[in-house]
Amino acid sequence: MPTGTILLYSGSASKLIVSDNQWLFCNGSEVSRSTYRALFVVIGTTYGAGNGVDTFNLPDLRARFPFGSANLADNSFASGGAASHTLTVAELPAHTHDQGSLQTQNTVFGRAGIGKSTFCRYAAYQWATGAIWPEYELVVLIPLRSLTEQGYQT
């Protein structure tokens, strides 16, 4: 694997030894451009310029989900999304939902911010409102040198 590859580690972060200067956490830390030169050559200031002279920032993947680039020929970095989002009236145009013959338990609450709301117990309705998919949190690492240079068999 080349320098700059991002790996997921399934062990406990507290048991992981990163002091051997082989791995760094992808936590947005500001690190030395000279100490971590090989990594700086690969990612540069993509994730932040640090102090602008002697340091640069690592990727920060805490509470983030990496997606593959839609354009593999484009080397640009993009980020987006938010930990939560409150929908506005403009994002909720007037609409209706027919219940049909669906058998479910519905409860109509009193007046909500935009008229009445219906609570449906078993629907996955919160993706746009900040709820998240089930998760499995792992430690995200970035090697400072290629694994071959570190003595790993590839």
KETILUM-110910 format. One line per 4 residues: for each residue x, y, z of C-alpha. Coordinates in pm, 1 decimal. Each point is the difference from the previous one (the first is absolute). Example, Ala and Ser with C-alpha at 12.3 -4.5 7.8 and 13.67 -1.06 7.14 Angstrom:
BEGIN
1230.0 -450.0 780.0 | 137.0 344.0 -66.0 .
END
This chain:
BEGIN
0.0 0.0 0.0 | 131.1 343.3 -84.2 | 67.0 278.4 247.3 | -322.2 188.6 64.6 .
-224.2 -306.5 -5.9 | -270.3 23.2 265.2 | -70.4 -314.3 201.7 | -268.0 -101.5 246.9 .
125.0 -168.4 318.5 | -242.1 -217.1 197.0 | 192.0 -10.8 328.1 | -17.1 241.8 288.9 .
168.1 335.0 -60.9 | 134.1 -8.5 356.0 | 190.5 -322.0 -79.0 | 137.6 124.4 -330.6 .
363.0 107.0 5.2 | 62.3 286.6 -240.5 | 317.1 122.4 167.2 | 217.2 -200.3 -242.1 .
-64.6 273.5 -260.1 | -161.2 -246.7 -239.3 | -362.8 109.7 38.6 | -196.5 312.2 85.3 .
-365.6 39.1 91.5 | -224.4 165.3 -260.3 | -118.0 258.5 252.4 | 85.5 326.7 -176.2 .
317.8 51.7 201.5 | 257.0 255.7 -109.5 | 332.5 -180.1 -58.6 | 350.6 91.8 -114.6 .
67.9 25.0 -374.1 | 362.8 -104.2 49.6 | -56.8 -285.7 246.6 | -276.1 -146.4 -217.5 .
144.3 103.7 -336.7 | -103.2 -313.3 -193.7 | -361.0 47.4 107.7 | 11.1 374.4 -68.2 .
122.5 -67.7 -355.9 | -309.5 -215.8 -57.3 | -280.2 201.2 165.1 | 152.4 348.3 24.5 .
-242.5 252.6 145.8 | -311.9 -179.2 -125.4 | -138.9 -29.6 354.7 | 136.9 328.9 130.4 .
321.5 201.0 -24.4 | 82.6 -17.2 370.9 | 193.5 313.1 92.3 | 67.4 64.5 -369.3 .
375.3 -52.5 27.7 | 118.6 -298.6 204.8 | -313.1 -210.4 50.2 | -296.3 -151.8 -184.8 .
-321.0 -167.2 112.3 | -92.1 -365.6 -11.9 | -342.0 -105.0 -126.9 | -264.2 20.4 273.2 .
-226.2 -302.1 -31.0 | -141.5 13.0 352.3 | -375.9 -47.6 -28.8 | 26.4 19.5 -381.8 .
-69.9 -254.8 -269.6 | 238.2 -9.0 -298.1 | -153.4 -42.1 -345.8 | 174.3 -83.5 -323.8 .
51.9 291.4 -236.7 | -247.6 26.0 -285.4 | 282.4 113.8 -228.6 | 313.4 -209.8 50.9 .
196.1 218.2 -241.9 | -61.8 300.7 223.6 | 246.2 22.9 287.1 | -195.6 267.3 181.4 .
-119.3 -57.1 353.7 | -363.1 58.2 84.3 | -186.4 -18.7 326.7 | -355.1 63.5 97.8 .
-289.8 -93.5 217.7 | -75.6 88.4 358.0 | -39.2 -187.4 325.7 | -361.0 119.2 18.7 .
-241.2 211.1 -199.5 | -326.9 169.5 85.9 | -234.2 7.2 -295.3 | -145.7 335.7 -96.3 .
-346.2 75.2 -138.2 | 158.2 51.3 -344.1 | 137.7 -355.8 9.3 | -344.6 -144.5 70.6 .
-238.6 93.1 -281.3 | -367.8 -73.9 55.8 | -75.3 -365.0 -72.0 | -212.0 -293.1 115.8 .
55.1 -369.8 56.1 | -274.2 -253.4 -69.5 | -15.1 -275.4 259.9 | -184.4 -242.7 -227.6 .
-41.9 -344.1 149.3 | 331.0 8.6 186.7 | -51.5 -148.1 343.6 | 202.8 193.7 251.8 .
-47.4 192.9 319.2 | -11.1 376.2 -53.9 | -32.8 271.5 258.6 | -93.0 353.9 -95.2 .
153.8 256.0 231.2 | -121.1 350.9 66.3 | 116.2 305.8 -185.2 | 360.4 -16.2 -119.2 .
216.3 271.1 -153.5 | -145.9 -59.1 -347.2 | -353.4 -118.2 65.4 | -62.9 -347.7 132.4 .
247.6 -283.8 5.4 | -49.6 -373.2 -16.4 | 219.1 -239.1 193.9 | 60.6 -329.7 -177.1 .
175.0 -247.2 227.4 | 176.6 -217.1 -254.3 | 97.0 236.8 -279.7 | 353.3 116.9 -69.8 .
-88.7 365.7 -27.5 | 286.7 186.8 161.3 | 285.1 -17.4 -253.2 | -39.9 362.5 -103.5 .
-50.7 119.4 356.6 | 329.4 -111.8 149.4 | -71.9 -355.9 106.9 | 277.8 -236.6 -102.4 .
23.6 -351.3 -134.4 | 109.7 -276.3 235.9 | 371.4 29.1 52.8 | 311.7 -181.3 104.8 .
265.9 243.5 106.6 | 360.4 -85.5 -83.4 | 332.6 174.9 51.0 | 111.7 166.5 -324.1 .
375.7 -0.8 -65.9 | 230.1 131.1 -267.2 | 342.6 -163.3 -50.9 | 297.8 232.1 -19.8 .
191.4 -221.8 -240.6 | -110.1 -273.2 -236.7 | -62.2 -332.3 171.3 | 277.5 -156.8 -208.6 .
244.3 258.4 138.2 | -122.5 -89.5 348.8 | 82.4 -367.3 -56.4 | -354.9 -128.4 -57.5 .
-58.3 -259.0 -271.3 | -245.0 121.9 -264.5 .
END
